[in-house]
């Protein structure tokens, strides 16, 4: 399938999703907000890959929201104030889902960023499971610099990725955080020398994850996301209930057998999600 804002390639059970509008700094147009959740949810539902890597092209990963979105019909409906404001709320929820879809996917989503990670791009990467950067990358909560409160995920997720004080400093000041500092505070897991080594490194990590049981990886992602948002007691209840239905010995037996036979383990793919009853 052809997309306006992305190129998609699946190799070795890893989906590589690339922002492909470098001349426009990969700004987030209306097509972007529609295509990203469609791509990632489709991969997850169809079980067509075990890991997704989101990277970009050009000088910057993304300069954030394209101005055309602010002037589109979804945010500028001509109606009675109550209905207009209700429509605005629904539009915000729709934009939020574009990144929440990454969090809800059954597979891990990795971000590989270069240059500027600005505004909405911070919302995107904080919804990913892990983040990797080139040495020239920087992160900026740009919304505060243009007189608005960020509203599609940064303020809800950033403080759960980095220390709260660090998140508040970024959100209140709109300063640029360079890659080296992002690594120090845990926003990114590794910094690579350049864009080429960044993408190669992120794809290598993705292939390593793709070798694991996809059912066990899915369970791990669900459990860690749940634990982030709940108490330890509630999270232990969650994983006990999950394991009562999802834990099956076949994948474990295959892991031990493959190790004994000194070969890669061969795990069945997840079943596609049902489209309808």
N, C-alpha and C positions, 0 to 999 in steps of 0.2 A: 504494500500500500504506500502511496505517496502522501507526504505531509508537507505543509507550508513551512513549519518551523523546526522540523526534526528530520534526521536520517536515522534509520533503525536497521541494525544488522545483528543477527543471532548466529553465533559460532561457539562450538564447544559448550553448549547449554548456557551461554552467557549472552544476554542482550545488551548491546552497546547502543545507547540512545544519545545522539549528538544534536545539540542546538546548532542550527545551520544558517544563521543570518548574521554573519560576522560584520558585514558592512553597516548593519544597523545596530551593532553592539549587542545583538541577541536580545533586544528588548522584548517584553512580553506582550504581544498583541492579543487580540481576541482569539485568533487561531491557536496561539500558544496555550491559553487557558483551557481550551476545549481539547486540544490534541494530547497534551501531556497525560491527563488522567485516562484518556481513551487508550493510549499506548500502554501505560503501565498496568492498568486494570485488565486490559486484554491479555497481556503476557501472563499475568497472575491467574486469571480465570481459565485461560486455555492451557496453562502449564507448559508453555512453549519455551520457557527458559527457567533456570534455577536461580539466577542472579541478574539484576539490572545494574548497569553502570551508566550514569548520566555524565557526559562530558560536553565540551563546547568547542567552538572554532573561533579563530581570530584573536584579537588583542585582549578581549574581556570575556569572562564566562557569561555574564549578563549584566546590563545596566539597569535591570528592573522593569517596572511597569512602563509600557509604551503609552504615550500621552493620548493616543487614540482611544484607549479604554476609558479614560476619564470623561471623554466627550461622547461616548457611545450611548445608544438608547437605553441600555441597561442601567446606567447611572444617571441619566438625564430625562427620565420619563416625565411627560407633560400630563399631570393629573392633580387631583385634589391632594393637599399636603399629607394627609394620613396615608392615603394609598401610595403616594409617591415615596414616602419614607419607608413604608412596608416593602415596596419594590426594591429600595436601596438595600435594606437588610437582606432580602433574598439574594440580591446580586453579590453581596459580601460573602454570604454562605456558599454561593456557587464558586466563587474564587477560592475560598478556603478549601473546598473539596478537591480542587486541582492538586493541592499538596498533601492533604490528608489521605488521598488515594495512595500516595507513596508509603505512608505509614501503615495503611490497611492491607497492602499487597501481601500475598502469601510468601513472597520471596524477598530477600534483602535487597535494598536499593543503596548503591554507593554513588557518592558525588565526587567527581574529579574536576577541580576548579583551577582556572588560571586567570591572571589579571583581576579585574574588578568583579566582586560579588556584591552587588549593590541593591539595596531596597528589597524588592520582591525575591531577588536571588538568595538573600539570606533566609527568607521564609522557606524557599525551596530546599536549601541544603540542610536546614535544621530538621526538616521532615524526613531526611534520609537516615539510614542506619549508621553509616560512617561517611567521613569526609576526608579527602586527600587534596593537597594543594601543590602547585608549583611555587618556586621561591618568589615569584613576582606577584603572587596573589595578595589581595587585601579584601577585607570585609567591612561593609558600611551599612548601618541601619539608616538609610537615606531619608526615610519618611519624616523624621524629626527636623531635618534640614529644609523641608518644603512645607512645614507647618501642619503636619497631620500626624495622627497616631497610627502606627503600623497595625494592620488588622487582619492579616491572613496567616498568622502563625508564629512570627518571630518572637513576639512578647510572651507567647504561651510556651514556646519550646526552648528558646535560647537559654533561659535560666535553669533548665534541666540538663543542658549539655555542658555549660561552663558555670563557674561560681556565680551566684546571684548578683554580687556586687559588680562583677565584670560585665554581666549582661546589662545591668542598669546603667553602667557608665557608657556602654556602647549606645544604648537606646536613648539616653538623655542628651548625649553630646553630639551624636552623629559623626564621631571621629572614625578615621580609617584604622582598622587593626591589621597590621601586616602579617604575612604567613608565619613568620618566626614566633610572633606573640600568640597567634592562634594555636600554634602547636604547644606552646608553654601552658596555655590555659585549657587545653583539651578540646578545642573546637575542631581541630583536624588531627588525624591520627599519624600522619607522616607528611613531610615536605620533600618534594623532589626538585631536582636542579632546574628542570625546564618542562615545557608542555609535553614534549614527546615522551620523556621518561615518566612523567606523571601518568599519562594515559596507559602506557605499558605496565606500570606498576599497579594501577588500579585494576586493570584487566587481569593481571596475574593473581591478585588477591581474590578477585571474583571467581577465577577458575578453581582456586583452592577451595573456596566455599562450595562451588558446584559439585565437587567430588563427594560431599557429605550427603547423608540421607535427606532428601527434600522434605520428608515428613518431620524429621527431627529438627531441621532448620526452621520450618514453619512454626512448630511448637515453641522453639526457643525464642523466635521473634515475638510471638503472641505473649509469652510469659514475661519477657523483659519489658515490653511496652506496658503490660498490665501492672507490673511491679513498680514501674516509674510513677504511675498515677494512683497507687493504692498502698495500704499498709502492708507490712510483712505478713501479718496473720491472714489478711484477705488474699494476698498473693499466693501464699502456701495453699489456701483452699482452692484457688483457681487452678494451680498446676496439678493438685491432687485429682481434681475433677477432670481436667484435660487428659491426664495420663490414664485415667480409668477407661477412657474410650479410645484414645489415640495411640497409646503405647502398645506396640505389637512386637514380638520377639524376632520377626523375620529379618528386619534391617540389622539388628544387633548380631544375629547369627551370621549374616552376610559379611559384616565388618570383621568379625573374628576369623571367618573362613578365608576371606581375601587376604588378611594379614598373614595367616599361616601359609597360604599358597603364594605369597609375595606377588600379588597382582592388585590392580585397582578394584575397589568394590563396585558392584553393579546394582544400583538401587532402582526400583520402579519409579516412574514419574508420578507426581500427584495426578489424581483424576481431574479432568476439566470440571469447573464449576457448572452446575446445571443451569441451562438457559431458561427453561420453563418446565413445569410439571406436565 
